[in-house]
Amino acid sequence: MFSEVTDILEENLSKKSYENFILYKKFLSSFYIFLETLKITPDPTDNFIILSYFLENTSIYGDIFPENSKKNISSKLILDFFTLRKKYSSVPCFSILKNIYRCKYPLEFHALEVNLNILEDIYSSKDITKISIKNSDINTLIETHFFKLLRYSTYTPEYGDSTFFSKNGIIIRICLDGEIQFSKKNLILRSKEMLITKGEYLGNFEVLTKNIDFIVIYVNNNFLKTFTPTLLNNHIFQREFITCSKENLSVLNSEDPSIFNLAILKFISKTLFQLLTKGKNFQINTMENPLLLRILDFIDKNIHEKITVKGLEKIFSLNRNSIIELFRKNLNVYPSTYILNKKLEYGALYLLHTNKKISEIASDLNFYNSSFFSRNFKNKYFLTPLNFKKTKNQL
């Protein structure tokens, strides 16, 4: 299945820029030679990630893999060699790259050194096999064999089918902006968060904020069979919360349908591969700081109490600056703002699912008074608590 998609993407690349297509084919051959020399086992998604990079970038220079990884350094070294080779012969190219890479990246440079003649043959070769033209397009193939998608947004027209669910399937929910609450589990998915579930129905969702950009991806069993049977056969995880990186968000914001579908496919591949490389329980939360997780757990369990940064200092034996840095670095938010938002989220759930008065909710969540609760609630959800409750009850 992957080879079908790769063939079509290669065809698209050859039509878009035949020069880049030739470079991609030469690069790919060189890349696998480097991996063999460095004793690195190729990942199932390497070819796909490389091809996606060449398709998405007009200027072929930058990070293909995570920065400073052996794969990424090797990639840059190969691209630098091919770029320099346009101007110089092989020996001067080697001398220039020796000055740049040998001291800082000795292993990757050694791979170049021992494979220099092979790279020269690859660069000079004109025997690049032309791919056959397919009577299919990438969007149709992806939607038929790989995933179904729903996008619910106040920024773009709604797209996709909202009815899919499978006990065996994997569903990835991504909130690019706003907040979503799921009726069955009372879960809230916040902006820039992703939720991965397998065999767990969360019920209908309600939008808690004025604006929303929400993507749901049902990963087709055909794709899972192609990628790895492990994800189908084992109950490897039930629920995983992950914070989306800036890189993930940038590829998911594409308005071009073909690029968007390509970005989603690459994103799914990388995500599932991460799951596979994390061991039996596949815990891949990007907030891996154990201290921060302890603090967040404390806030959640004591949400009805008065929680302050000063109080957290005493409980966790940290100074104020350390706590602020911990939240800013991992969550991009100040601790006081996080605590307030968490209390307001609980307030929204109470308004939706209980008959408590606003003053009772404010008191339960330890707000100074109901006016303070209402004012902050409106700042977050753009509705007063009373109007929020009325609006949601009418839906």
C-alpha positions as CSV (number, residue, x, y, z in Angstrom):
1,M,0.0,0.0,0.0
2,F,2.8,2.4,0.9
3,S,4.5,1.7,-2.4
4,E,1.3,2.7,-4.3
5,V,1.3,6.1,-2.5
6,T,5.0,6.5,-3.0
7,D,4.7,5.9,-6.8
8,I,2.0,8.5,-7.1
9,L,3.9,11.0,-5.0
10,E,7.0,10.4,-7.1
11,E,5.0,11.0,-10.2
12,N,3.7,14.3,-8.7
13,L,7.2,15.4,-7.9
14,S,8.5,14.6,-11.4
15,K,5.7,16.7,-12.9
16,K,6.3,19.5,-10.4
17,S,10.1,19.6,-10.8
18,Y,11.9,16.9,-12.7
19,E,15.3,18.3,-11.5
20,N,14.2,17.9,-7.9
21,F,12.9,14.4,-8.7
22,I,16.3,13.4,-10.1
23,L,17.9,14.8,-7.0
24,Y,15.5,13.0,-4.7
25,K,16.3,9.6,-6.4
26,K,20.0,10.2,-6.1
27,F,19.6,11.4,-2.5
28,L,17.6,8.4,-1.5
29,S,20.2,5.9,-2.8
30,S,23.0,7.8,-1.0
31,F,20.9,8.1,2.2
32,Y,20.5,4.3,2.6
33,I,24.2,3.8,1.9
34,F,25.0,6.2,4.8
35,L,22.6,4.4,7.1
36,E,24.2,1.1,6.3
37,T,27.7,2.5,7.1
38,L,26.5,4.1,10.3
39,K,24.7,0.9,11.3
40,I,21.3,2.6,11.6
41,T,18.3,0.5,10.8
42,P,16.0,2.4,8.4
43,D,12.5,3.3,9.7
44,P,9.4,2.3,7.6
45,T,8.6,6.0,7.1
46,D,12.1,7.2,6.0
47,N,11.4,7.1,2.3
48,F,8.0,8.7,2.8
49,I,9.4,11.5,5.0
50,I,12.1,12.3,2.4
51,L,9.7,12.3,-0.5
52,S,7.3,14.5,1.4
53,Y,10.2,17.0,2.1
54,F,11.1,17.2,-1.6
55,L,7.4,17.7,-2.5
56,E,6.8,20.4,0.1
57,N,10.0,22.5,-0.4
58,T,11.0,24.5,-3.5
59,S,14.4,25.1,-2.1
60,I,16.0,21.7,-1.2
61,Y,18.0,22.7,1.9
62,G,16.9,22.3,5.5
63,D,16.0,19.8,8.1
64,I,14.4,16.6,6.8
65,F,14.7,14.7,10.1
66,P,14.9,16.0,13.7
67,E,17.7,18.5,14.1
68,N,21.1,17.1,15.1
69,S,20.0,13.5,14.6
70,K,22.4,11.2,12.7
71,K,19.8,10.9,9.9
72,N,19.5,14.7,9.6
73,I,23.3,15.4,9.6
74,S,23.7,12.7,7.0
75,S,21.0,14.2,4.9
76,K,22.6,17.7,5.0
77,L,26.0,16.2,4.2
78,I,24.6,14.4,1.2
79,L,22.8,17.5,-0.1
80,D,25.9,19.7,0.5
81,F,27.9,17.2,-1.5
82,F,25.5,17.3,-4.4
83,T,25.3,21.1,-4.3
84,L,29.1,21.5,-4.3
85,R,29.5,18.9,-7.0
86,K,27.7,21.2,-9.4
87,K,30.7,23.6,-9.2
88,Y,33.6,21.4,-8.3
89,S,35.0,17.9,-8.9
90,S,34.8,15.3,-6.2
91,V,38.1,16.0,-4.5
92,P,37.6,19.7,-3.8
93,C,34.1,18.9,-2.6
94,F,35.5,16.5,-0.1
95,S,38.1,19.0,1.1
96,I,35.4,21.7,1.7
97,L,33.1,19.3,3.5
98,K,36.0,18.0,5.6
99,N,36.5,21.5,7.0
100,I,32.8,21.8,7.9
101,Y,31.9,18.3,9.2
102,R,34.9,16.3,10.3
103,C,35.5,17.7,13.8
104,K,31.8,18.3,14.7
105,Y,30.3,15.2,13.1
106,P,33.1,12.6,12.8
107,L,30.9,9.6,12.3
108,E,28.8,11.1,9.5
109,F,31.9,12.5,7.8
110,H,33.5,9.0,8.0
111,A,30.4,7.6,6.1
112,L,31.1,10.2,3.4
113,E,34.8,9.4,3.3
114,V,34.3,5.6,2.9
115,N,31.5,6.0,0.3
116,L,32.9,9.0,-1.6
117,N,33.4,7.0,-4.8
118,I,29.9,5.5,-4.6
119,L,28.4,8.9,-4.1
120,E,30.3,10.2,-7.1
121,D,28.9,7.3,-9.2
122,I,25.4,8.1,-8.0
123,Y,25.8,11.8,-8.7
124,S,27.2,11.2,-12.2
125,S,24.7,8.4,-13.1
126,K,22.1,9.2,-15.7
127,D,20.3,5.8,-15.3
128,I,17.4,7.1,-13.2
129,T,14.4,4.7,-13.8
130,K,11.4,6.7,-15.0
131,I,8.2,5.9,-13.1
132,S,5.1,4.8,-14.9
133,I,2.1,7.1,-15.0
134,K,-0.7,6.0,-12.7
135,N,-4.4,6.4,-13.4
136,S,-5.1,7.5,-9.9
137,D,-4.7,10.5,-7.7
138,I,-3.2,10.7,-4.3
139,N,-6.3,12.1,-2.5
140,T,-8.6,9.3,-3.7
141,L,-6.0,6.6,-2.8
142,I,-5.4,8.1,0.7
143,E,-9.1,8.3,1.5
144,T,-9.8,4.8,0.2
145,H,-7.0,3.0,1.8
146,F,-5.4,5.0,4.6
147,F,-7.7,7.3,6.6
148,K,-11.0,9.1,6.8
149,L,-11.1,12.7,8.0
150,L,-13.4,15.2,9.5
151,R,-12.5,18.9,9.9
152,Y,-14.8,21.0,11.9
153,S,-13.7,24.7,11.9
154,T,-15.0,28.2,12.2
155,Y,-12.2,29.2,9.8
156,T,-12.8,26.8,6.9
157,P,-15.9,24.9,5.5
158,E,-16.7,21.6,7.4
159,Y,-15.1,18.7,5.6
160,G,-15.5,14.9,5.9
161,D,-17.8,12.4,7.6
162,S,-18.5,12.7,11.3
163,T,-20.1,9.3,11.8
164,F,-17.2,6.9,11.7
165,F,-16.1,4.8,14.8
166,S,-14.5,1.4,15.1
167,K,-13.7,-0.7,18.2
168,N,-10.6,-1.9,16.5
169,G,-9.6,1.3,14.8
170,I,-7.3,4.1,15.9
171,I,-8.9,7.6,16.1
172,I,-6.6,10.7,16.3
173,R,-8.3,13.9,17.4
174,I,-6.4,17.2,17.0
175,C,-7.5,20.6,18.4
176,L,-5.6,23.3,16.4
177,D,-7.6,26.1,18.1
178,G,-10.3,26.4,20.8
179,E,-11.6,23.8,23.2
180,I,-13.7,20.7,22.7
181,Q,-15.6,18.7,25.4
182,F,-16.6,15.1,24.8
183,S,-20.0,14.1,26.3
184,K,-19.4,10.5,27.4
185,K,-16.1,10.9,29.3
186,N,-16.3,14.6,30.2
187,L,-12.9,15.1,28.6
188,I,-11.7,18.5,27.4
189,L,-9.3,18.8,24.4
190,R,-7.5,22.1,24.4
191,S,-5.8,24.1,21.8
192,K,-2.7,22.4,20.3
193,E,-3.5,19.1,22.0
194,M,-4.0,15.8,20.4
195,L,-5.9,12.7,21.7
196,I,-5.3,9.2,20.4
197,T,-7.8,6.5,21.3
198,K,-8.2,2.9,20.4
199,G,-11.5,1.1,21.0
200,E,-13.0,3.9,23.1
201,Y,-16.1,5.8,22.2
202,L,-16.1,9.4,23.6
203,G,-19.6,10.4,22.5
204,N,-20.6,13.6,20.8
205,F,-18.4,16.7,21.2
206,E,-19.4,20.2,22.2
207,V,-17.5,23.3,21.3
208,L,-16.7,25.4,24.4
209,T,-15.1,28.4,22.7
210,K,-16.1,31.0,20.2
211,N,-13.7,29.7,17.5
212,I,-12.7,26.2,16.9
213,D,-10.5,24.2,14.5
214,F,-10.8,20.5,15.2
215,I,-9.6,17.6,13.1
216,V,-10.7,13.9,13.6
217,I,-8.8,11.2,11.7
218,Y,-10.0,7.6,11.6
219,V,-7.0,5.4,10.6
220,N,-8.1,2.7,8.2
221,N,-7.3,-0.9,9.0
222,N,-5.7,-1.3,5.6
223,F,-3.1,1.3,6.6
224,L,-2.5,-0.4,9.9
225,K,-1.9,-3.7,8.2
226,T,0.6,-2.1,5.9
227,F,2.3,-0.1,8.6
228,T,2.4,-2.7,11.3
229,P,0.0,-5.6,12.4
230,T,1.1,-4.9,16.0
231,L,-1.3,-1.9,16.1
232,L,-4.2,-4.1,15.1
233,N,-3.5,-7.2,17.1
234,N,-2.6,-5.8,20.5
235,H,-4.5,-3.5,22.9
236,I,-1.5,-1.3,23.0
237,F,-3.2,1.8,24.3
238,Q,-6.6,3.2,25.1
239,R,-5.9,6.9,25.4
240,E,-2.9,9.1,24.9
241,F,-2.8,12.9,25.3
242,I,0.0,14.6,23.3
243,T,0.8,18.2,22.9
244,C,1.3,19.1,19.2
245,S,4.6,20.6,18.2
246,K,5.0,23.7,16.1
247,E,6.1,21.5,13.2
248,N,3.0,19.4,13.4
249,L,0.7,22.4,13.5
250,S,2.4,24.1,10.5
251,V,1.9,21.0,8.2
252,L,-1.7,20.6,9.4
253,N,-2.6,24.2,8.5
254,S,-2.1,23.8,4.8
255,E,-5.2,24.9,2.7
256,D,-4.1,22.9,-0.4
257,P,-6.1,19.6,-0.2
258,S,-3.4,17.5,-1.8
259,I,-0.7,19.0,0.5
260,F,-3.0,18.7,3.5
261,N,-3.8,15.0,2.9
262,L,-0.1,14.4,2.3
263,A,0.7,16.2,5.6
264,I,-1.9,14.1,7.4
265,L,-0.5,10.9,6.0
266,K,3.0,11.8,7.0
267,F,1.8,13.0,10.4
268,I,0.0,9.7,11.0
269,S,3.0,7.6,9.9
270,K,5.4,9.5,12.3
271,T,2.9,9.3,15.2
272,L,2.3,5.6,14.8
273,F,6.1,5.0,14.5
274,Q,6.6,6.9,17.7
275,L,4.0,4.7,19.4
276,L,5.9,1.6,18.2
277,T,9.3,2.8,19.5
278,K,8.1,3.5,23.0
279,G,7.8,0.0,24.3
280,K,4.8,-2.0,25.5
281,N,2.7,0.8,27.0
282,F,3.5,3.4,24.3
283,Q,3.4,6.4,26.6
284,I,4.5,9.2,24.3
285,N,3.3,12.3,26.1
286,T,5.6,15.1,25.1
287,M,5.4,16.5,28.7
288,E,7.9,13.9,29.9
289,N,9.1,16.0,32.8
290,P,8.1,13.9,35.8
291,L,8.1,17.0,38.2
292,L,5.7,18.9,35.9
293,L,3.4,15.9,35.6
294,R,3.3,15.6,39.4
295,I,2.4,19.3,39.7
296,L,-0.3,19.0,37.1
297,D,-1.7,16.0,38.8
298,F,-1.8,17.9,42.1
299,I,-3.6,20.8,40.5
300,D,-6.2,18.5,39.0
301,K,-6.9,16.6,42.3
302,N,-7.1,19.8,44.3
303,I,-9.0,22.0,41.8
304,H,-11.7,22.8,44.4
305,E,-9.1,24.3,46.7
306,K,-7.2,27.5,46.7
307,I,-4.1,26.9,44.5
308,T,-1.4,29.5,44.2
309,V,2.2,29.6,42.8
310,K,3.4,30.3,46.4
311,G,1.6,27.2,47.6
312,L,3.2,25.1,44.9
313,E,6.6,26.4,45.9
314,K,6.2,25.0,49.4
315,I,4.7,21.7,48.4
316,F,7.3,20.9,45.7
317,S,10.3,22.7,47.3
318,L,10.9,24.9,44.3
319,N,11.4,28.6,43.9
320,R,9.0,30.8,42.0
321,N,11.2,31.2,38.9
322,S,11.7,27.5,38.6
323,I,8.0,26.8,38.6
324,I,7.4,29.6,36.0
325,E,10.2,28.3,33.8
326,L,8.8,24.7,34.1
327,F,5.4,25.8,32.8
328,R,6.6,28.3,30.2
329,K,9.1,25.8,28.7
330,N,6.7,22.8,28.6
331,L,3.2,24.4,28.3
332,N,4.0,27.9,27.0
333,V,1.8,29.4,29.8
334,Y,2.3,30.9,33.2
335,P,1.3,28.6,36.1
336,S,-1.3,31.1,37.5
337,T,-2.9,31.2,34.0
338,Y,-2.9,27.4,33.8
339,I,-4.6,27.1,37.2
340,L,-7.2,29.7,36.3
341,N,-8.0,28.1,32.9
342,K,-8.3,24.7,34.6
343,K,-10.8,26.0,37.1
344,L,-12.8,27.7,34.3
345,E,-12.9,24.4,32.4
346,Y,-14.4,22.7,35.4
347,G,-16.8,25.6,35.7
348,A,-17.9,24.9,32.1
349,L,-18.5,21.3,32.8
350,Y,-20.6,22.1,35.9
351,L,-22.7,24.5,33.8
352,L,-23.2,21.9,31.1
353,H,-23.9,18.9,33.4
354,T,-25.3,20.1,36.7
355,N,-28.1,22.4,37.9
356,K,-25.7,24.3,40.3
357,K,-26.1,28.0,40.5
358,I,-23.3,30.2,39.3
359,S,-22.5,31.3,42.8
360,E,-22.3,27.7,44.0
361,I,-19.9,26.8,41.1
362,A,-17.7,29.9,41.9
363,S,-17.6,28.9,45.6
364,D,-16.9,25.2,44.8
365,L,-13.9,26.2,42.7
366,N,-12.7,28.6,45.3
367,F,-13.1,31.8,43.3
368,Y,-13.1,35.0,45.3
369,N,-16.7,35.7,44.4
370,S,-19.2,34.9,41.5
371,S,-18.4,38.2,39.8
372,F,-14.7,37.3,39.5
373,F,-15.6,33.9,38.2
374,S,-18.1,35.3,35.6
375,R,-15.7,38.0,34.4
376,N,-12.9,35.5,33.8
377,F,-15.3,32.9,32.3
378,K,-16.4,35.5,29.7
379,N,-12.8,36.4,28.9
380,K,-12.2,32.7,28.1
381,Y,-15.4,31.6,26.4
382,F,-16.8,34.9,25.1
383,L,-20.1,34.3,26.9
384,T,-21.3,34.9,30.5
385,P,-21.8,31.7,32.4
386,L,-25.6,32.1,32.2
387,N,-25.5,32.7,28.4
388,F,-23.1,29.8,28.0
389,K,-25.5,27.5,29.8
390,K,-28.5,28.7,27.8
391,T,-26.7,28.5,24.4
392,K,-25.4,25.0,25.0
393,N,-28.8,23.7,26.3
394,Q,-30.3,24.9,23.0
395,L,-27.9,22.9,20.8
